[in-house]
């Protein structure tokens, strides 16, 4: 306290005034510290937002990559559909040969809109199962509403149904 008393004498201030000045300086110091802490929190929040945006951009980039791959194979898919329709009318011999050349499906397809060739691209669905699924869909009026209905198809049990759910959507 001697330091404050000496300082008060040199500045000709009273002890109450020195105490008030000390309190104001301490409040100023605490305010500066709090402001610094808040700015650090804002920076951390902004970093979190940027990281989240990067992850979203990575998801978009991967979806765009899938879309470009899909666009590149559109012509091939159309040709496959035409060939599948010809095979459907042409006989089983061609279908067996065609099944050995099929491309594996990446992603999902709408079961209610899929052609025979698209169904056969699903792993585990060959010409026979594809025909059964097409017949089943036709019997249902062209639209299946629930995956449990697939259990009525010969060759589709609970295990196969779980597998097909990964590749089919019922839009």
Secondary structure as GFF3:
##gff-version 3
##sequence-region A 1 171
A	DSSP	alpha_helix	2	11	.	.	.	ID=ss1
A	DSSP	alpha_helix	15	72	.	.	.	ID=ss2
A	DSSP	alpha_helix	74	90	.	.	.	ID=ss3
A	DSSP	alpha_helix	92	100	.	.	.	ID=ss4
A	DSSP	beta_strand	109	110	.	.	.	ID=ss5
A	DSSP	alpha_helix	116	120	.	.	.	ID=ss6
A	DSSP	alpha_helix	127	139	.	.	.	ID=ss7
A	DSSP	three_ten_helix	147	152	.	.	.	ID=ss8
A	DSSP	alpha_helix	158	165	.	.	.	ID=ss9
A	DSSP	beta_strand	168	169	.	.	.	ID=ss10
###
